Amino acid sequence: MAKISIEYDVIIVGVGIAGLSLALYLAEANKKHRIVLISKEALDICNTSLAQGGIAAVTDQQKDNFKKHIKDTFKAGLKTGDLAIIKQVINAAPACINDLLNWGVEFDKNGLNFDLHREGGHNQNRILHKSDQTGKEIHQKLLAAISKHQNIEVLEKHTAIDILPQKNKGMLLNCLNEKGLEQFIPAHYIVLATGGSGQIFAHTTNSSIATGDGLAMAARIGAAIQDINYFQFHPTAIYEEGKQQLTLITEALRGFGAHIVNEKGERFLFDYDTSGELANRSVVASAIYAELKKTNKNCVYLRLKHLKAEELSHKFPTVIEQCKKRGINPFKEDIPIIPAAHYQCGGIKVNIDSETTIPNLFAIGECSRTGLHGSNRLASNSLLESVFFAKNAAQRIHQRLTDNANLSQLIELPKTSDSNMLEPLQAEKQISFLKLKSEIQNRLSAVYHLKEMENELEEHEAWLKAQLKKLKVMKQHKSLEFIELKNILEVGLLFIQAKKNQFKVPESIQN
């Protein structure tokens, strides 16, 4: 086998808040660290840029404290999170906020103090935000900070296919580059920051690239996967008949006083929880699904017309704009909403330093299972989690690179097939793939709503296995559609297996 030089110390797959934060922490630790960021699409296409609400942290010690934030986080996760991890993350939140500020991120203020929002599940106002475009603000400022470091390279439109651990402790990332050519990128460490897998469901707020790539790649090489049955459905996505990818309406609107009503205009949430609109996401989403089943309707509604139009326009311009794009006047009309898959609470199992069970492989952000969330995520804790674990991962990788200065600089390349060019799908195959993807999404959505072990679960699992078997014998093994569909099927099967294991546990233990 041919040997090539290891060009990079660290490959980071993903350019959301987790991947960008890690790159910055590493670059600041040592300007000689060779870092490359891999972006599946253009840099602005990621879940981080879609985040509206904000980032949770205790910044007002007179009205709030760490114990309250810890309690809210543990309660939102139905007391299934790792309390030791929760305490570490929450206590470190102010330091993470300072890091973001140092990288140029700006949050809204009232005078000298942060303008703090309150969201469902929080008993205090503690959400730092930039209007209702917090994710966009963070993403743009971190990209600007990245551009100032000469030791960080960014490769756009590179699709990761597989990870190949090497016997000499190096790592290879197999990917398709922007020209559609198969490429092997060597490094000492690979960090997966690939986001979630909301695209496995019929309705999601996730970007189109959230196809579980990192999760599937890690599982294929034997990395431990945990709690992948725990997906959070955001209760307020704008309902549009026939659409799969839906627009999120920030939870901060409910904290601001918005109401959720049924087709009769009734605020039904109090029938399910005394906190009403301020209950956590899992409770609100479940209540909406129960109401839809009871009324046999397609959606419920978010009501803003009792709130001041001027304040709404100032604080939530994105929501107002998105409504108007759809012909909805939110100052006079109720907004049709439905829950949609929003966040993957489980994933690749990692420790406090973001290390997976595979040597030299790390995972951060939504693709990882850190223990912070348990079975349900508290609103606005995800951005905090990404920064915290990126910082820990950077410290661990920096330490290893420093302690092992004599790491091998050569790595063996595997044999490749004669055809290493991207093979676009023919039109009829594209249609076939789209139909198959839609069927997968509908089936996995049905599985998500199952409350107990049923024959239907086994039938869905057998069907997915059959489709995966068919897919593996297709010749278009290097098409983008094939890569994503294969990952969706594999993640779907992981989800079903985790769901089956969940049903084997007594309900008293599950909760």
N, C-alpha and C positions, 0 to 999 in steps of 0.2 A: 504493500500500500504506500501511496505517496504521502510525504509529510510536508506540512506547511507551518509557517510561523504563526504563533498566537498574536493576533493584532491587538486584542482588547483584554483588559483585566476583567471587565464586567459588561455583559449584555443585559440590557433592561428591555423586556418586551412589553410595551405599553407606554403611552404618553399622557395618561391622566394625572391627577394630583399625586398618586402614589409613586408612579415612575419618575415624574419630574422632580418631586421632592427628594427621592433617593439619589438621583443624579447630582442634584445641587449639594446635598450633604456630603457625598463622596468627593466631588470636585473641591469643596471647601476643606475637606480633611487632608487632601494631598493633590496638588495641581498636576502631579505626574501620573495619577491614576488614569488609565485609558478606558473611557466609558463610551458606549454606543447605545442610543435609544432607538428601538425598532417601532415604527408606527405602521399599523395595518393599512390605514387610509391617510388622507390629508390630516395634518396635525389637529385641526379643530373638530374632528369627528371622534368624540368620545363621550362617555357618560358624565364625566366631570363638568364639561362645558354646558350640559343640560341641567345641572343642579340649580334649583331656584332658592330653596330655603335658607341655608347657611351652615354654620359650623358651631357646635355646642361647646361652651366652656364657661367656667365660673370666673367672671371678671369683676363682679360686684360683691365683695365679701360682706358688705353691710346687709344686703338683702338675700344673699345666696351663700351656699357653702358646698364643699366637696361631698359631704355626706349626703346631701339632698340629691345631687347629680348622680352619685353612685346608686342611691336607692331607686331613683327613677329609671336608670339603665337596667338594673337587675330586675325590677318589676316588669318593665316593658318586654324583657326577654323571658317572661313567665318563670323567672327564677331558675333558668337553665344555663345562664352564662357562667363564666369562670370568675368568681368574685375577686380573686387575687389579681387577675388581669384587669378587670373593671377598675379596681382601685388605682392600679398603676397608670392606666390610660387617663382617667379623670384627673388625677393629681398632677399629671404632666401637661394637661391641656393648656394652661396659660403660657407655658414655655413654647408649645407648638404654635400658638397664636403669635407670639413674639417672632418666631422664625419666619412665619408668613409675612408679617409686617416688615421684617428686615429684607425680604425678597421683593418688596414693593407692593404687596397686596394692601388694598384700602377697604375699610369697612365703614358703613354709615355711622355718623355720630350725632348726638344731641349736645352741642357745645363741646366740652372736652371729654365727655363720656360716650361710650359706645351706645348706639341705639339698639337695644336688645329686644328681639321678638320672643314670643312664647309659642310653642307648638305642642301638638297632642302628646300626652305622656309626661310632659315637663310640668313641675309644679311652680316653676319660676321663669321669669324672662331671662334667658341666657343664650339666645341664638344671635351670634354676630352675623351680619349680612351686608351685602351691597345691593340695595334695592331688592328686587326679586331675581337678580342675575348673579348670585354669589359665585356659582361654579364658573361662569364665563370670566368674571373678574379674576378669580384665582388662576385659572388656566392661562389666561393671556399674560398675567404678570410673571408667572413661573416660566413660561416660554421666553419672555423677554430676559429673565435672569439667566436662563440656560445659554442664551446667545452670547453672553459675556465670557463664557468659559471655553477656552480653546481646546481643552482636553475632553469635551463632550461633543460627540458626533451624533447627528440625527439622520436616520434613514427612513424616508417616507415611502408609503405604498410597498412595504415589504410584508408579506404574509408568512407568519411562522407556521411550519408544518409539523416538525417534530424536534425533540431534544435527544441528542445522542451522547450520553455520559461516556467518558473515555477511561481506559484502564490507568493511564498515567495521571489521572485526576483532573484533566482538562475537560471542557465541555464543548460540544458542537451544536449550533442551532441550524437546522435545515429550514430554508425558507425560499419563497419565490420573490425575486426582486422586482423593481418597478418596470423592468422590461419583460417580465414573465419568465425569466431564466431561473432555474434551480440554483441555489447558492448555499454553501456551507460557511458559517461564520464561527470561528474558534474563539474561546475565551476561557479564563480560569473559573469564572462564576456566571451563572445565568439567573436572572431574577424575573419571575413572572409577575407582571402588573397589568394583566390582560382584561381586568374587569369581570363582569358577571355573565349570565347566560339567559337573560330575559327573553331572548328570541326563541326559546323552546316553548313559549306559551302563546295562546291565541291573542291575548292583549298584553302589551308591555309599554312602559315608558322609556325603555332602553333604546340606545342608538342601534342602527342596523348591524353594526359589527359585533354586538354582544352575543356571540354564538358559542360561548364557553370554550374558546380555543385553548387557553392556558390550563383549564381544568382537565380537558380531554388529553392534552399532551402529557401532563403530569401523571395522570392515571395510567396512560399507556406504558410508562416506564416504571410503574409500581409504586408511585408516591401514595401515601395514605390520604384518603378522602374522608371527610367527616361532616355529618349533619347536612348533607346536600338536599335532604327533604325539606329543609327550612328555607322557604322563600317568602319574602315579604311582598304583599300586594298593597300598593299605595291606593288609598280609598278614593282619591279624587283625580281621575284623568278625564279629559273631555271626551265624551262618547260621540263617536262618529260611525254610523252604520257601515259595515263592510271593511273598516280599517283595522289593521293589526297593531301598528305602531302609533300610540296615542300620546297626546300632549299632556304633560303633568300640570296640575294646579297646585301651587305650593301650599303646604300645610299651615304656613304662617297666616294664611287668610282666615282659617278657622280660629286661630289664636287672636286674630284681629276682630272677630265677631261674626264671621260668616256662618250661615245656617245650612244644614243638609235637610232637605224635605223630600217627601214622596210626591206622587202626581196630584195628590189632594192638597199639597202645601203643608202637610203635617210634619213637625220635627219628631221623627220616630226614634231617633237614637237613644233618647232617655228611656225607652222601653227596654233597651238592652244593657245600658250602663248609666250610672248616675252622673258620670262626667260628660255625657252628651257628646258634643262636637270635639271636646278636649280629651276624650279617651284616646288611647294609643292606636296606632294604625291597624294593628291586627284586630282589635275590637271593632273599630269603625268599619273596616272592610267586611268582616264577618256579618255585622249587622246589616250592611247594605245588601249583601248576597241573600240574607234571610228575607229581607223586605222584597227583593226582586222575585224570589221564589214564591212568596206569599201573594204578591200582586200580579205575577205573571207579566211583568214589564221588562223592558230592555235596559232601563236606566233610572236613576233618581236624579236629584237636582241640587246644585249649590246656589244659595240665595245671597246676593250681595246688596239688593236694592234698598235695604233699610240702612245701609252704611253711607257715609259721606263720600260723594263721587270725587271730590277734589283730593281727599286723603288717599282714596283707593288708587287714583291715577298717579299720585306721587310715590306711593310705597310699592305698588304692584303693576308697573307699566307693562311688563311682559305678559301677565295674565290678561290684562285689558286688551292688549294688542292681539293676542292669540284668539280671544273671543270675537273681536271685531272682524278678524280674517275669516271667521266662520259664519259671519252674518248674525252674531249674537250681540245684543246690547246689554251688557251685564248690569248696567245701572237701572234697567227697566225689566229685564227678562231673567228667568232662572237659567242656570247653565247645566245642560245635561252631563252627568258624570257616571263613571263606572270604575270599580277597582281594576287595576292592571298590575302585572308583575313588575316589580320595581327594584328589588334588591335580593341578592343571593346571600343569605346569612351564614350558610355553611360553605365548604369548599376544600381547598388543599390544606391539610392539617399542618400548622406551623407552631413553633415555640415562640417565646417572648422576643427572640432575635430574628424572627421570620424565616428560620431554617425549616425546610421540609424534611421528610424522612429519607430523601435522596441526597447523598453528599454533593456539596457545591451547588445545590439548587435551592433558591429562596423564592418565596411568594409573598406579595404584599397587596393591600387593597382588597377589592371585592372578591377576587378569585381565591382569597385565602380564608381559612377558618381560624380565627385568632382566639375565640372564646369571649370576646367582648359582647357579642349580641345574644348568644343563646338562640332560642327559637324565633325571636322577633327583634328587629332593630329599633332602638329609640331614635326618633327623628333627629336629624342633623349630627348624629354621632359618626357617620361613615367618613366624612372628610377628616374629622379628628383622628379616627383610626388609621387612615392612610398616612397621615403625616407622622404620627407616633411610631408606627411600625417601620416606616421608611427610615426614620432616624435610627432606630435600633438596628435595622439591617445594615445601614451604612457603617455604623460603629463596629459591627461584627466583621463585615467584609474588609474594612480598613485595617482592623487588627490582624486579620489573617494575611492580608497582602504585605503588611509590615513585618509580621513574624516569619513569613515564608518568602523571603526575598529571592530565593533560588528556585522558584517554581519553574517547571519545564516550560520552555518557550517554543516547543515543537509539538504538533499534534497530527495524528494520522487521519487521512481522509478516507471515507468509505468508498467502495466502488459504486458508480452511478450507472443508470441505464443509458442506452444509446440516445434516447429522447429525453432531454432535460428542459424542454421548452414548455411554457404554459400552453395548454390546449383548450381554447375557448369552446364552450358547449354549443352545439348546433341549436337552432331555434326550437326544434321539437323537443330536444332534451331539456332546454331551459324551462319550457312549459311544464314538462313532466316533473322536473325538480321542484318547481314552485308549487305544484299540486301536492307533491309528496311532503314538502315542508309544511304546508297548511294542514295536512292530515296529521302530521306529527304534533303540531302545535295544539290542535283540537283534542287529540288523545291525551296529551300530557296535562292540558288544562282540566280535563275530566278526572284524571288521576289525582290532581292537586285537591279537588273538592271531595274525594272519597274520605269518609270518616271512619271506615272500618274495612277489614280485609274482605274483598269480594272477588268472585270469579272474574269480574271485569278487569281487575288488576292483572291477573295472569294472562288474560287475552291480549291486553295492550302490550305487555312485556314480550309475548311471543311474536306479535306483529312487528314490533320495533327490531327484534333480533333478526327476523326474516328480511326486513328492509336493509339492515346493515350488511347482511350476508350478500344480498344482491348488489349492493353498492360497491363492495370490495372487489367484485370481479369485473367492474366496468373499466374501460380503457382510459376514460378521462380522469385518471387518478391525480392529475396535476392541475385541474381546473379549480378556480376559486370557489365555484358553486359546490364542487365535490368536497373540497376541504371543509367548508362550513357545514354542509349537510351531514358529513360523517361525524363531525364534532357534536352537532346537535343530537344525532342519534345516540352517540356514546354517552353524552351527558344525560340524555333522557333515560337511558337504561340505568345509569348510576342513581338518578332520582327515583326511579321505580323501585330499585333494590333497597334504597334507604327508606322509602315509604313502607315497604313490606316489613323491614326490620322495626320500624316505628310501631306498626300494628301488633307486633309480637310482644311489645312492652306494655304492661298494665297501664291503663289510662291514668291512674293515680300517680304513677311515676313519670309519665309523659308530661304532666302539668306541674 
